[in-house]
Amino acid sequence: MPAMTAPAASDLLHAWEYGRNRHPLDRALLLYALALPETNPDLLADQPLGRRNAALLQLRLETFGPRLRAYLDCPQCGERLEFEQSASDLLDIQPTASFPVVVDGFHFRPPNTRDLAQIVGEPDVELAARSLLQHCLLPTDDTQSIDDAMLPSIDRVESALEESDPLADLSFDFTCEMCKHVWSAPFDIAHYLWEEVEAQATRLLDDVHHLAQAYGWREQDILALSEVRRTAYLERVLA
């Protein structure tokens, strides 16, 4: 992965502005483009989900630090649990298999954002999974589509894809300390990071409002200030 630095405040605010009313998949691509500004954005939707998520984890590490902290409720007793992971540790996860994945003569490539867009709105989980695999199927002379005979092998295909692209669909196991319930929950780095970007954008807008009101400075000049200097001016304005 190319070297990455934290985005400028103006770039972060620009991404938030264009993504705030868009679908989560579009927001994920906006963040992906923010992480890799030198890459043609038209190509990002075709990149494997694991590669996208790795870029978002790296972006998160550079922008907000490695500590991923959140809360979730036990689905059995409702107890609030604290969740914490390290972006650095997740980036160390390596695939244990390579592409294409071959199961019973069927060849599959890794799913990408464009594939997910094709199944948005499908209420049936099984149909959505089968449709996703169909999009990922690499046609050969013998296999052009997934038929009913392939259904018993779908779980093995999903496992093989996970081994080949482990960052594509992250999930973690939890145990409730109160009721001892054990379950697995997904972790969506795109959603997690977008919420942080949204919170940061709100803070930046507040900064611009206060400093422009106090000094008459332009937005672009305020955003160009380092966070240390911007905070120092805010402390004086709000004292």
N, C-alpha and C positions, 0 to 999 in steps of 0.2 A: 504494500500500500504506500502511495506517495506520502512524503512528510506533510504534516498538517499543523496549522497554527490556529489559534482562536480567531474567529471572525471579528471584524471591526464592529463597533456598536451600530454603525449605520447599516451595515450588511445584515446584521441580525434583525434590526427593526424593519428592514425592507422585506426580508423573508416572512416575518410575522404579518406584515401588512398584506402581502399577496396570498398568504395561506389561511388567514383567520376565518374566511367564509367558504373554504374549500373542503373537499372530502379528505378524510385521514390519509388515503393513499397519495393524494396530491401533496399533502403536507409532508409526508415522508420523502417524496421526491424533491421537494423544495429544500428540505434539510440535507438531503444527499448532495444536491447541487451546491449548497452552502459549504459542505465538507470538502467537495472537490471542485473548486471554482474554475480550474483549468480544463475540466472535462466537458465535452459537448453534452449539454443537458438532455438532448434528444436521445442519447444512448443509454441514459441511466435506467429507464424503465425496463430495459432488456437485460440488466445485470442480475445475477442470482441474488435471491433475498439475503443469503448469508453475507455476501460481499457488501450489500447495502447496509445491513445491520452492523457489520464490522466498522464501516465508515462512520455510522452514526454513533457507535460506542466511542470511537476515537475522537469525534467531534465533541462529544459530551465530556470526555476526559480533558481535552484541551480548553474547553470553555468554562466548565463548572467544576472540574476535578474528578477524581476516580470514584468517589464514594456515591453509590446509588442507594438511596434510602427512601422507603415508602411504608405504607401501612395497608393491611388487608384484614378482613373480618373472617373468622372461622365460619364456614358454611353450615356447621352443625349447631354451635352454641352462640355464635355471634361475637365471641371474644375478639377484641382488637389486637392484632399481632404486628410487631415491627419487622420490616423486611429490609435487609441490607446486603448488598453485593458490591463487588469491585469491578469497575469497567476494565481495569487492567487484567484481572483474572479471567474475565469472560473473553477478552481478546486473545488469551493464551490457548483457548480451546481449539484443537486442531481436528480436521476431518480424519476419519479412520478408513475411508474408502474414497474412490475417485469416480469421476463421471466419464462416460455415461453409466448410469445404473442399469444393470441387466438382470431381469427376473423372469424366468420361464420364457426366454426368448424375446421379451419385450425390453426395448431400450428407452430410457428416460433421461432427460436433461433436468437441471435444477429449476424449480419454479422461480418466476420473477414477478415484479410489480404488475406488469401487463397481464399476466395470467390471473392474478388476484382480482384485477379489475373486471375480468370476464365473468367472475362468479359472485360479484357483489349483488346482494339482494336475494340470493338463493336461500330460502328458509330451511330447506332440507339439508342437514349436515352431510348425509351420505351422498346425496346427489352432487353437492358442492365438491366433495372430495373426489368423486369419480370424474367430474367435469375438469377439475384441476389437473388430475393425472392425464386426462385425455389431451389437454393443452400441452403437457410436458412430454407426451409420447413422441418418440422419434420414429416416424414410419420407416419400415423396411419392406422388402419384397413379400415377407410373410405376415407382417402385422401393420395394419393401417389404423385400427381403432381398438379400443378396449371393449371386449364383448363379455357376455355373462360368464364365460368360462374363466375369465381373468379375475372375477370378483373374489374367489377364495385367496388370491395372492396379493390383494391390495394392501393388507397389513404389512406384508413383507416388503412391498415396494416402498411404502411410507417409511419403514424402518431403514431401508437401504438409502433412501434419499436423506434421511436425518443423519446417518453416518457420514454421508458425503458432503453435507452442508449443515453442520450442527448449529450454526448461528441463525439459520433461517427461521426457526420456530422455537424460541427459548421457553422453557418452563422449569419451575423449581418445585421441589417437594417440601411440604410444611407439616409440622406436628403441633397441634394446639396444646399448650401447657395446661389448660383448664380441663378439657374433656378428652384429651389424647387422640382426637380425631386426626387422621392422616389423609392428606390429599395433595394433588398437584395443581398448580395454577400457572397460566401463561404469563410471560413477561414481554411486553411490547415496547422495545426501546424507542421506536418512533413516537408512540403516544407519550411515553414518559418524558422524552426530550422536548417534545412540542409543548407540553405543559410548562416546562422550565423556561423555554424560549418565550412563551406567552407572558409568564410572570416577569421575566427580565425586560420584555418590551414595555410592559406597564410601568415598571420602575424608570426606564429610560424616558418615557413620555412625561412622567412626573418631574424628572430632573430637568428636562427641556422647559417644561412649563414654569418651574420656579426660577430657573436661571435666566430665561428670556424675559420674564416679568421683572426680575430684579435688575438685570444689566442691559437688557435690550439686545442680547446676542442672538445670532441666527442659529437655527437648529443644527445645521451642518457644522458650525464652529463648536457648539456644545458637545455634539457627539464625537468630534475629533479629539476632545480632551481625554487624557488618560482617566481611568476610573478613580485613581488617587486624587488627582487635581479636581475632578468634577465633584467628588465627595467633599473635599476641603472647601470648595466654594459653597456647596449646599449647606454645610455646617454653619457658615457665616450668615447665609441668607435666612436660615431657619432658626438661628439662635434667638 
